[in-house]
């Protein structure tokens, strides 16, 4: 009984001490900065994992059975400003035999003083069916909706935008060895776009992709991802090359260089965008 009483006393004391600390973290902004640190850390870890994930190049990049993750966030304030925000996202993968399926979605909605301030919906689907260890067929679909738009000055614009793409075709694994793989795929596609004025356009085009992976050793790996999306309006070429260094269990680095090229950019914009990225994860 004495031990139980001591434990209860210590627990109560810990809660009493923790409560003002949490409150202080909120009011001083420490908690907000910690949330930002978590977000940046998650992004860096995801970037490194994406580039170093050799499993996605194998004949069955999605594990058999169901896998998935979901996230839901809601917040609200009252007082000087009455606002509310709700966001949700999820990803589900399903592998059965030679079939792989991936479905992803995200939604964001917000209001400020009774006025809508954000409304976005995203959805994606990717599927593949393997006929041999090398030959497969793929299909992909994407949908994006933005119901709250603003101009360069931050003023709300009446209307919404919709952007969708559907593509399919054959794929082939040119190389499929441990530590050295190369996959290419291409096929026709259809893109639908509707702007804020209500004008819509449907274009027939094509998509071609290349995924290359080479592991120099257990420490260093190279990835080169190339995508080409073409239609009557323009052709967009994207190439993302990166090198991953796993120096130890506690230290990983990724250096990447991405180039996006648009054959017919909007007036006033350049055709090429280049991005140099460096990601570093240090644990101890």
C-alpha positions in Angstrom: 0.0 0.0 0.0 2.8 2.4 0.8 4.5 1.7 -2.5 1.2 2.3 -4.3 0.7 5.6 -2.4 4.3 6.6 -3.3 3.7 5.8 -7.0 0.4 7.7 -7.1 2.1 10.7 -5.4 5.0 10.7 -7.8 2.6 10.4 -10.8 0.5 13.3 -9.6 3.6 15.4 -9.0 4.9 14.6 -12.5 1.6 15.7 -14.0 1.6 18.9 -12.0 5.2 19.7 -13.2 4.5 18.7 -16.8 1.3 20.8 -17.1 2.9 24.2 -16.8 5.8 23.1 -19.0 3.4 22.2 -21.8 1.6 25.5 -21.4 4.9 27.4 -21.5 6.0 25.5 -24.7 2.8 26.6 -26.4 2.9 30.2 -25.4 6.6 30.7 -26.1 6.4 29.0 -29.5 8.6 26.1 -28.6 5.9 23.6 -29.3 5.3 25.1 -32.8 9.0 25.0 -33.6 9.2 21.4 -32.4 6.3 20.5 -34.7 8.2 22.1 -37.6 11.3 20.1 -36.7 9.3 16.9 -36.8 7.9 17.9 -40.2 11.3 18.6 -41.7 12.7 15.4 -40.2 9.9 13.3 -41.6 10.4 14.9 -45.1 14.2 14.2 -45.0 13.7 10.6 -43.9 11.1 10.1 -46.6 13.4 11.6 -49.3 16.2 9.3 -48.3 14.0 6.2 -48.0 12.4 6.9 -51.4 15.8 7.1 -53.2 17.3 4.1 -51.4 14.4 1.8 -51.6 15.6 -0.9 -54.0 12.4 -3.0 -53.3 10.3 -0.7 -55.4 12.4 -1.8 -58.4 11.8 -5.5 -57.9 9.2 -7.5 -59.8 6.7 -7.0 -57.0 7.4 -3.6 -55.5 4.3 -3.9 -53.2 4.2 -6.5 -50.5 1.5 -9.2 -50.8 -1.7 -8.4 -48.9 -2.9 -5.1 -47.5 -0.8 -2.3 -46.2 -1.8 1.3 -45.5 -1.6 4.4 -43.4 -4.0 7.2 -42.6 -3.6 10.6 -41.0 -6.3 13.0 -39.7 -5.8 16.5 -38.3 -8.3 19.0 -37.0 -7.8 22.4 -35.3 -9.9 25.4 -34.4 -9.5 28.8 -32.7 -11.9 31.3 -31.3 -11.5 34.8 -30.0 -9.9 37.5 -32.1 -10.2 35.1 -35.1 -12.6 32.2 -35.5 -11.1 29.6 -37.7 -11.1 25.9 -38.3 -8.9 23.5 -40.3 -9.4 19.9 -41.2 -7.0 17.7 -43.2 -6.9 14.0 -44.0 -4.6 11.8 -46.0 -4.0 8.1 -46.6 -2.4 5.5 -48.7 -3.4 1.9 -49.3 -1.5 -0.8 -51.1 -2.7 -4.2 -52.1 -0.6 -7.0 -53.6 -2.1 -10.3 -54.8 -0.2 -12.6 -57.0 1.1 -10.7 -60.1 -1.2 -7.7 -59.4 -0.1 -4.6 -57.5 -2.5 -1.7 -56.5 -1.8 1.6 -54.8 -4.5 4.2 -53.9 -3.7 7.5 -52.2 -5.8 10.5 -51.2 -5.5 13.8 -49.4 -8.1 16.5 -48.5 -7.7 19.9 -46.8 -10.5 22.3 -45.8 -10.4 25.5 -43.8 -12.5 28.4 -42.7 -11.7 31.8 -41.2 -14.4 34.0 -39.6 -17.0 32.0 -41.4 -15.4 32.4 -44.8 -13.8 29.5 -46.6 -10.0 29.7 -46.8 -9.0 26.4 -48.2 -10.5 23.5 -50.1 -8.3 20.9 -51.8 -8.8 17.3 -52.8 -6.2 14.9 -54.3 -6.5 11.3 -55.4 -4.2 8.9 -57.2 -4.2 5.3 -58.3 -1.4 3.1 -59.7 -1.8 -0.5 -60.8 0.4 -3.0 -62.5 0.1 -6.6 -63.7 3.1 -8.8 -64.3 3.0 -11.3 -67.1 6.6 -12.4 -66.7 9.4 -11.3 -64.3 10.3 -8.7 -67.0 7.1 -7.8 -68.8 4.1 -6.0 -67.2 1.3 -3.6 -67.9 0.6 -0.4 -65.9 -2.2 2.0 -65.4 -2.3 5.3 -63.5 -4.9 7.9 -62.7 -4.7 11.3 -60.9 -7.3 13.8 -59.9 -6.8 17.2 -58.2 -9.5 19.7 -57.2 -8.9 23.2 -55.8 -12.0 25.0 -54.7 -10.3 28.1 -53.2 -8.0 30.1 -55.4 -6.3 33.5 -54.8 -4.5 35.9 -57.1 -1.0 37.3 -56.7 -2.3 39.8 -54.1 -4.0 37.1 -52.0 -7.5 38.1 -53.1 -10.0 35.3 -53.5 -11.0 34.3 -57.1 -14.4 33.0 -57.9 -14.4 29.5 -59.4 -12.4 26.3 -59.0 -9.8 24.3 -60.9 -9.9 20.6 -61.8 -6.9 18.6 -63.2 -7.0 14.9 -64.0 -4.8 12.5 -65.9 -5.3 8.9 -67.0 -2.6 6.7 -68.6 -1.8 3.1 -69.3 0.6 1.0 -71.3 3.3 -1.7 -71.2 6.4 -1.8 -69.1 9.6 -3.8 -69.3 12.5 -4.5 -66.8 15.6 -4.3 -68.9 17.8 -5.1 -65.9 16.6 -6.9 -62.7 19.7 -8.0 -60.8 20.3 -7.5 -57.2 21.7 -4.0 -56.8 21.3 -3.1 -60.5 17.9 -2.6 -62.0 16.4 -0.6 -64.8 12.7 -0.4 -65.7 11.0 1.5 -68.6 7.3 2.0 -69.4 5.3 4.1 -71.8 1.8 4.5 -73.1 -1.0 6.9 -74.2 -2.7 9.2 -71.8 -5.6 11.6 -71.5 -5.5 14.9 -69.5 -8.6 16.9 -68.5 -8.3 20.5 -67.2 -10.9 23.0 -66.1 -9.9 26.5 -65.0 -11.6 29.2 -62.8 -13.6 30.6 -65.8 -15.3 27.3 -66.4 -13.4 26.6 -69.6 -12.3 23.0 -69.9 -10.0 21.1 -72.2 -9.3 17.5 -72.9 -6.0 16.5 -74.5 -4.7 13.2 -75.7 -1.0 12.6 -75.1 1.5 10.1 -73.8 3.6 9.3 -70.8 7.0 7.6 -70.7 9.0 6.8 -67.6 12.4 5.3 -66.8 13.6 4.1 -63.3 17.2 3.2 -62.9 18.9 1.9 -59.7 22.5 0.9 -59.1 24.1 0.0 -55.8 27.9 0.5 -55.9 28.1 -1.3 -52.6 26.2 -1.6 -49.3 26.9 2.1 -48.6 26.4 4.0 -51.9 23.5 3.8 -54.3 22.5 5.8 -57.5 18.9 6.4 -58.6 17.9 8.2 -61.9 14.1 8.7 -62.4 13.0 10.2 -65.7 9.4 11.1 -66.8 8.1 12.6 -70.1 4.5 13.8 -70.4 3.5 15.1 -73.8 0.4 16.6 -75.4 -0.6 19.1 -78.1 0.0 22.0 -75.7 3.5 21.1 -74.5 5.9 18.4 -73.4 7.2 18.2 -69.9 10.4 16.4 -69.1 11.5 15.7 -65.6 14.7 14.0 -64.5 15.7 13.4 -60.9 19.1 11.9 -60.2 20.4 11.2 -56.8 23.1 9.4 -54.8 22.5 7.9 -51.4 25.3 7.5 -48.8 24.7 5.3 -45.8 27.8 6.0 -43.8 26.6 4.2 -40.7 23.4 3.1 -39.0 23.2 6.6 -37.6 24.2 8.7 -40.6 22.6 8.8 -44.0 22.9 11.4 -46.8 21.2 11.9 -50.1 22.4 14.4 -52.8 20.0 14.9 -55.7 19.7 17.1 -58.8 16.3 17.6 -60.4 15.6 19.2 -63.8 12.1 20.1 -65.1 11.9 21.2 -68.7 8.7 22.7 -70.4 8.8 23.0 -74.2 6.2 25.8 -74.2 6.1 27.6 -70.8 3.7 30.4 -70.0 4.8 33.8 -71.2 7.4 35.3 -68.8 8.5 32.0 -67.3 11.7 30.0 -68.1 11.6 26.6 -69.8 13.9 25.0 -67.3 13.9 24.7 -63.5 16.8 23.1 -61.7 16.8 22.0 -58.1 19.8 20.8 -56.0 18.8 18.9 -52.9 20.9 17.7 -50.0 19.3 15.6 -47.2 21.1 14.5 -44.1 20.0 12.3 -41.2 22.1 12.0 -38.1 21.0 9.9 -35.2 22.8 9.2 -31.9 
